[in-house]
Amino acid sequence: MRLSLSIQVKYTLEILKKHGTGKKGQSISTPMATKPKLDADLSGEPVNQTDYRSKIESLMYLTSSRPDIVQVVCYCARYQAKPTEKHLKEVKKIFQYLRGTINKGLWYPKDSGFKLIAFLDADHARCIDTRKSTSGGIQFLGDKLVSWMSKKQDCTAMSSAEAEYVALSVSCAQVMWMRTQIQDYGFNYNKIPLYCDSQSAITISCNPVQHSHTKHIHTRYHFIKEQVENGIIELYFVRTEYQLADMFTKALPEDRFQYLVRQISMRCLTPAELEVLTNESA
C-alpha cells in the first residue's frame, strides 16, 4: 500500500503539472457536479481535440488506483471525438478534485477475509444523447476493493428494471471471471453474493421462464439465470442508500459521495500517517 500510494501521488502531481493545474490553487470536494448533465453539445465552442484526449488518457491511467474518479472520467471520455468548452470544463473539475485529494488512496486492511462479494447498480437512460443507461459494479475480496467499472450499456433499456438486469449480467460475468482466476490459487466459491437495489431485476434473474416482457433482451444477458439456478450466484436486495456501486453510475451530492468513498475503504493519508499505519499492519 505504501509503495503503490507513493507512485500514485507522484503520478498525480506529474499530470497536474503537465496539464497546467499545478498542486496549488482551488480544489473541490467532488469530481463532478450533479447538474448540468453532459451531452454532445453540438453548438458548443470546439476545443483542441489532441489536448482533450491527452487529459483523458492521463486520467484513465489513474483510474486503475482511484475508483472515486472512474465514473466522471468514463463519462467525459465519451466526448473525445468532438470535445467542446463544456466538456473541457468538466475535465478541469476532475483535476481540481485531484488537487485536493492527492494523498487519497485505497487502504487494504490486514486479515479482512477473502470472501468474494459484489455490488452492482444502473442508472436508467442517463445518456442524454442516446438514452442508454450506465452500469456500475464493484467487487470485494473481504473488505478489499479489487475491481470496479463504470460503463455505458450497449443496448437501450426500456425500463429501469431492464437496465438493472443488464448490469446484473455484466457484473455476474466479471464475478465468474474472478472466480475462475481465484480457483487457480485453491479457493472455490459458490453462492457468491451480488447486491442489487432492484427487486424487479432480481425477480427476472431468479425466474428461469422467459416472459414476453423480457424476450426482447439480448440472449447474452440471460446467462445469469443459469448461474443463479446452479447456486453459484446468490442475489440479495440492498436499499439504495447502502448501494456501494451508486457512485459508479452518476454524479452524486457531496455528502453522499464522501460517504461512499469511505465505504469502499479510500482514505486520505499523509506520509506520516501512512508510515504509522504501515507499521501497525506489519
N, C-alpha and C positions, 0 to 999 in steps of 0.2 A: 504493500500500500504506500509506504513512504517513498520508494523509488518511483513508482508509477505516478504518484501525485506530483513529485518534483518535475518529472518530464512533462506532465500536463501543464503545470504552471509555466514552465519555460516556453512551451509551445504557445500558450495563450498570450503571453507577453510579446512573443515574436509576431503573431498575427495582428495584435493590437497596434504594434509599431508599424508593421507593413502597410496596414490599411488606414494609417493616419489618425487613429483614435487615441493612441498612447495609453498609459496606465493611469493618467491623471485626468480630472475633469468630471463631468456629471455622470452619475450612474443611476440605473433604475432597478426596481425590485422584481420585475417580471420581464421576460424576453419578448413578450408580445401583448399589445393592448387588446382587450376583448372587443373593442369597436374602433374604427370600422373594419369590416372583413375585407380581405384582399380579393381582387378579381383581376381579369386580364387588363383592365384599364386601357382600352383601345384608343381612347382620345388623349391619354396622358403624354407627358413630355418624355421622349426616349432618353435613356442614359447609355453610357458606354457598356456594351454587352460583354466585352472581354474583362473589364474591371468587375462587373457584377458577378460574372462566373467565377472569377478568381476569389472573390469574397465567399461565395457559396462553397467553393471547393475547400477553402481553408476551414470553414465551419463544419462541413460534412466530416472531415477527418476528426475533428474534435468530438463529434457526437459518439465516437466509439468509447469515450470515457465520461461524457457529460450527457446523461439521459434527460436532464432538465431542459436542454435546448433542442431535442430531437424534433418535436412537433413543429416548432416555428421554422427551423432550418429546412425541413422537408417541405413545408408549405411554401416558403419563399423560393425553393428550388424549382417549383412548378413553372415559374415565370422567367426562366433563363433565356428563352427564345427571343422575347421582346420585352425586356425589363424597362420600367419607367421610373420616374422620380418617386412615385408612390411605393413601388416595390423596394427601391433603394432605401427609402426612409425606414421601412420595417427591418431591413437588414442591419442598418446602422443601430437600431434599437437593441438588436442582439449583442452587438459589440459593447453597447453601453451597459447592458446587463452583465456581460463577462467582466467588464472593468471593475465592477463592484463585487464580483464573486470569483476572483482569480484563484483563491485557495479552496474553492468548493470542490469536493470530490466524493466518490463512493467510499464508504467505510465498511470493511468486511470484518465483522466481529468473530472472535475465536470461538470454536466449539458451538456453533449455532445450528448444528444439524445438517442433514444432507437431503431433506425431503424435497421433491420436485413439485412446485406449486405454480400456477399460472393465473393471471388476471387478464381479462380482455374486455374491450369496450368499442363502441362505434358511435359516430356522430352522423346522424342521418342527413343526407343531402347538404353536407357542409360546403361543398364546392359551388360557388355562385355561378361559375361558367358552365359546368356540365351537370350540376345537381347530383354528382356522385358523392358517396359517403366516405368517411375516413375511418379506417380500422386502427386500433391501438392495442398493443399487447405487451405484457412483461412476464418474465419467468424468473422464479427464485429457486435457489438451492438452499434450503433452510431460510435464514434471514438475509441471504446474499443475493442481490440482484445480479443476474448473469446475462440476461438477454432482453432486448426491448426493440420495439418497432412502431413506426407511425407511417401509414401508407394509404394513399387514395385507392379505393376499391376500383377494380377494372370493369365492374358492371354497375348498372344503375338500379339501386334497390327501390322497390315500390312502397316500402314501409320501413319503420324503424326496427320492427321485428326481423325483417329480412336482412337489413343491414347488420344487425347484431348476429344473426345466424351465419352470414358470410364471414364476419370477424371471428366467430367461434371456430369455423372450419380452418381459417388461416392460422389461428393460434394453436389449434389441435395439430396441424401439420408441423409447426415448429416444435411443439412438445414431443411429438412422435420421433422427430429427428434427434432431439436431445436425448430421449430415452434410448435410442439405438446407440448413440455415441457413448453414453454412460455405461451401457451394458458391457462394453469392452473393458471397463475397469471393475467388473464384478458386481455392479449394482443392478438389481432388477426391480422395475417399477410397474405396479398395476394400481388401478383405482387412483390415478393421478387427478387431483382436484383442479378444475377450471372454474373460476369465479366470474359470473356474468350478472349484470343488473337488469336482464330482460327475462321475465318469466316466459314470455311467448317464445323466444328463441330457444330456451331450454326445453320447452314442451315439444317444439318441432324436432329438436335433436334427439329426444328420447322416444319419439314415435316412429317405429320402423315403417309405417304405412305412409305413402306419399298421397297427400290430398291435392285437390285441384288448385288450391291457392299456393302450393309450393312446387308444382310440377315445372313451372317456368324457370326455376332457379337452376343454374348450370349444374350438371351432374357431378362435377369435381368437388362441389361444396357439400355434397351429401355423404361423403365418406366418414364424417364424424359420427353418423348414426351407427356405423359398424363398430367404431371404437368404443362407443358407449355401450352397445349391446354386448361386446366381448369383455366388458369390465375393465378395460384399460384406462378409460377416461370416466371420471365422475363429475357431473355438473352441479354447481351449487349457486344459489341465488345470493347476491350480495347487494345491499342497499347502495344507491348511487353515492351517498356521502362517504362510503367506505370503499368505493371502487378506485383502486390504486392506478388503474390504467386510464383514468379520466384525463390526466394531463397529457396523454399521447394522442388525443383526438381533437383538441380545441384549445384556444386561449382561455385562461381562467383568471378570475379576480385574484388579487394579491394574497389574501388570507387563505383561500382555497389552494392556490399554487404552492405557497410556502408549506402548508400542512402536508401536501402530498410529497413534496421534496424531502421532508423529514421522514415520512413513512417509508420511502424507498432507500433510507439509510445514506442520504447525502448530507455531508457536514462540511462546514467551512472551518478549516483548521489552519492556524498559524504554524510556522515551522516549529516553534517551541511546544505548542500543544501536540503536534504530530509526534514529536520526539518522546513526550511523556506517554502518549497512548501506545506508541510502538513498543516502548519498554515494558508497559503493563501487559501487553499481549504476548510478549516473548515467552 
